[in-house]
């Protein structure tokens, strides 16, 4: 391959890389999660009582069927204890 050909290929690769970085930098993340997502905890600046009221209004009802849940434990658990926290239906 001649030197001129290598420089042309390098220039093309740099151009493609630069354009990709430019386009990737311009795209912004979504401003809010999809409708099916539940956020845990209050939004920044949201008072806790307002969060609790919002959570009561938006969380699935007790009879809604199976839903995902997040469990936070305060101490290490052995496998049997952890399994008992998440019984299969």
Secondary structure, 3 states (H helix, E strand, C coil): CCHHHHHHHHHHHHHHHHHHHHHHHHCCCCCCCCCCCCCCCCCCCCCHHHHHHHHHHHCCCCCCCCCCCCCCCCCCCCHHHHHHHCCCC
